[in-house]
Amino acid sequence: MSIRLKPIDIQNMVFPKKKFGGLDESAVKEFLNTVTQDYESLERDYRKASEELKLVRDKLGENASLEHALKDALLSAQKATGQ
């Protein structure tokens, strides 16, 4: 999953104004600030989770290699003892 929308995109979003009765600019800016902060937090959490997942996958690969080596050693020991 790739995050396409960046916090800066949210922050720089410009809303068109209506000719009659436009947007409350301060309310929009406040909302965008809140969304930007939340989005930045989610982005940090996503990156951290991705890094942790990579570490877990790497460790899993190491454990699979170790398991294979132990099975080979056990088989060799069993053959050596005649079992």
ZATOR-224053 format. One line per 3 residues: number of its first residue (from 1); for each residue x, y, z of N, C-alpha, C. Coordinates in nm, 3 decimals, m for minus. Each point is the difference from the previous one (the first is absolute). Layout:
<nodes>
NUM	X Y Z X Y Z X Y Z ~ ...
</nodes>
This chain:
<nodes>
1	0.085 m0.118 0.000 m0.085 0.118 0.000 0.089 0.124 0.000 ~ m0.032 0.090 m0.085 0.077 0.122 m0.008 m0.090 0.119 0.033 ~ 0.052 0.087 0.083 m0.076 0.120 0.035 0.028 0.103 m0.107
4	m0.102 0.037 m0.075 0.018 0.093 m0.110 m0.018 0.145 0.042 ~ m0.091 0.023 0.091 m0.029 0.136 0.046 0.098 0.035 0.112 ~ 0.071 0.107 m0.017 0.097 0.043 0.101 m0.064 0.104 0.091
7	0.049 0.009 0.123 m0.052 0.102 0.091 0.007 0.141 m0.059 ~ 0.106 0.028 m0.074 0.014 0.134 m0.059 m0.111 0.024 m0.103 ~ m0.046 m0.107 m0.069 m0.110 0.014 m0.095 m0.128 0.043 0.071
10	m0.022 m0.057 0.117 m0.117 0.037 0.079 0.012 0.144 0.046 ~ 0.118 0.034 0.051 0.024 0.134 0.052 m0.017 0.107 m0.108 ~ 0.040 m0.032 m0.121 m0.003 0.099 m0.109 m0.129 m0.003 m0.081
13	m0.095 m0.082 0.039 m0.127 m0.009 m0.072 m0.070 0.135 0.001 ~ m0.046 0.043 m0.117 m0.070 0.127 m0.013 m0.144 m0.031 m0.042 ~ m0.092 0.053 0.076 m0.141 m0.019 m0.031 m0.052 0.121 m0.075
16	m0.073 m0.022 m0.108 m0.055 0.115 m0.072 m0.106 0.069 0.084 ~ m0.008 0.131 m0.015 m0.100 0.076 0.074 m0.122 0.023 m0.087 ~ m0.113 m0.003 0.064 m0.125 0.026 m0.072 m0.019 0.150 m0.012
19	m0.074 0.039 m0.100 m0.025 0.143 m0.019 m0.083 0.056 0.115 ~ m0.096 m0.079 0.044 m0.087 0.045 0.109 0.012 m0.097 0.116 ~ 0.044 0.050 0.113 0.010 m0.083 0.120 0.106 m0.108 m0.009
22	0.124 0.039 m0.012 0.111 m0.095 m0.015 0.031 m0.077 0.127 ~ 0.114 m0.062 0.002 0.045 m0.081 0.112 0.058 0.086 0.111 ~ m0.009 m0.051 0.122 0.065 0.066 0.113 0.147 m0.042 m0.005
25	0.082 0.088 m0.048 0.140 m0.032 m0.026 0.074 m0.049 0.124 ~ m0.024 0.060 0.116 0.072 m0.042 0.121 m0.044 m0.141 0.042 ~ m0.126 m0.033 m0.019 m0.048 m0.135 0.034 0.062 m0.104 m0.093
28	0.011 0.033 m0.127 0.061 m0.092 m0.097 0.147 m0.020 0.034 ~ 0.071 0.109 0.030 0.142 m0.011 0.034 0.021 m0.081 0.128 ~ m0.085 0.022 0.099 0.009 m0.076 0.125 m0.023 m0.149 m0.026
31	m0.101 m0.028 m0.082 m0.028 m0.139 m0.034 0.118 m0.064 m0.074 ~ 0.056 0.072 m0.097 0.114 m0.052 m0.075 0.121 m0.024 0.090 ~ 0.021 0.087 0.097 0.110 m0.020 0.095 m0.020 m0.128 0.080
34	m0.123 m0.021 0.045 m0.031 m0.121 0.077 0.020 m0.125 m0.085 ~ m0.052 0.003 m0.121 0.014 m0.115 m0.090 0.147 m0.026 m0.032 ~ 0.075 0.106 m0.023 0.142 m0.013 m0.031 0.075 m0.067 0.115
37	m0.025 0.042 0.122 0.067 m0.059 0.116 m0.035 m0.148 0.013 ~ m0.128 m0.031 m0.015 m0.042 m0.141 0.009 0.063 m0.083 m0.110 ~ 0.004 0.055 m0.120 0.056 m0.071 m0.114 0.150 m0.023 0.018
40	0.070 0.101 0.051 0.143 m0.017 0.026 0.024 m0.111 0.102 ~ m0.085 m0.005 0.102 0.012 m0.105 0.101 m0.023 m0.138 m0.062 ~ m0.101 m0.011 m0.084 m0.027 m0.127 m0.067 0.115 m0.041 m0.092
43	0.057 0.098 m0.067 0.112 m0.026 m0.089 0.120 m0.053 0.078 ~ 0.028 0.061 0.116 0.110 m0.047 0.086 m0.027 m0.143 0.048 ~ m0.124 m0.024 0.044 m0.037 m0.134 0.048 0.014 m0.104 m0.111
46	m0.040 0.037 m0.121 0.009 m0.091 m0.115 0.146 m0.035 m0.029 ~ 0.085 0.101 0.000 0.143 m0.025 m0.026 0.061 m0.088 0.108 ~ m0.034 0.028 0.126 0.052 m0.080 0.110 m0.047 m0.145 m0.011
49	m0.128 m0.020 m0.030 m0.055 m0.134 m0.014 0.066 m0.074 m0.117 ~ 0.026 0.071 m0.109 0.066 m0.060 m0.116 0.142 m0.046 0.036 ~ 0.071 0.083 0.074 0.136 m0.035 0.043 m0.003 m0.122 0.092
52	m0.095 m0.001 0.094 m0.011 m0.112 0.093 m0.036 m0.129 m0.074 ~ m0.088 0.011 m0.099 m0.037 m0.117 m0.079 0.121 m0.056 m0.074 ~ 0.083 0.088 m0.055 0.120 m0.046 m0.069 0.092 m0.074 0.097
55	0.018 0.053 0.121 0.084 m0.067 0.099 m0.055 m0.138 0.036 ~ m0.131 m0.008 0.016 m0.063 m0.128 0.035 0.018 m0.101 m0.114 ~ m0.018 0.047 m0.124 0.018 m0.090 m0.115 0.144 m0.048 m0.010
58	0.095 0.090 0.024 0.141 m0.038 m0.002 0.029 m0.105 0.107 ~ m0.054 0.021 0.120 0.020 m0.094 0.111 m0.064 m0.134 m0.033 ~ m0.116 0.002 m0.062 m0.069 m0.123 m0.040 0.085 m0.078 m0.099
61	0.061 0.070 m0.094 0.089 m0.064 m0.096 0.120 m0.064 0.069 ~ 0.056 0.071 0.096 0.114 m0.055 0.076 m0.043 m0.126 0.076 ~ m0.118 0.006 0.062 m0.048 m0.115 0.076 m0.028 m0.119 m0.091
64	m0.051 0.024 m0.120 m0.025 m0.108 m0.095 0.131 m0.066 m0.041 ~ 0.104 0.080 m0.020 0.132 m0.055 m0.035 0.055 m0.083 0.115 ~ m0.016 0.050 0.121 0.047 m0.073 0.117 m0.077 m0.131 0.017
67	m0.130 0.005 m0.021 m0.082 m0.121 0.010 0.047 m0.105 m0.101 ~ 0.028 0.044 m0.122 0.047 m0.092 m0.104 0.134 m0.063 0.040 ~ 0.090 0.082 0.052 0.131 m0.050 0.042 m0.015 m0.100 0.115
70	m0.090 0.027 0.095 m0.021 m0.091 0.111 m0.060 m0.133 m0.046 ~ m0.092 0.005 m0.094 m0.059 m0.122 m0.054 0.106 m0.084 m0.070 ~ 0.086 0.067 m0.076 0.109 m0.070 m0.069 0.094 m0.066 0.101
73	0.032 0.072 0.106 0.090 m0.052 0.102 m0.065 m0.119 0.072 ~ m0.128 0.009 0.028 m0.072 m0.109 0.066 m0.003 m0.123 m0.090 ~ m0.026 0.020 m0.128 m0.002 m0.112 m0.094 0.136 m0.066 m0.008
76	0.104 0.081 m0.005 0.137 m0.053 m0.006 0.032 m0.080 0.127 ~ m0.042 0.051 0.114 0.025 m0.069 0.127 m0.077 m0.132 0.004 ~ m0.122 0.001 m0.050 m0.079 m0.123 0.000 0.062 m0.104 m0.092
79	0.050 0.043 m0.116 0.066 m0.092 m0.093 0.128 m0.056 0.061 ~ 0.072 0.085 0.071 0.127 m0.042 0.061 m0.023 m0.102 0.110 ~ m0.113 0.009 0.069 m0.028 m0.095 0.108 m0.077 m0.121 m0.050
82	m0.034 0.000 m0.129 m0.069 m0.115 m0.057 m0.150 m0.001 0.022 ~ m0.059 0.110 0.029 m0.144 0.004 0.023 m0.075 0.035 m0.124
</nodes>
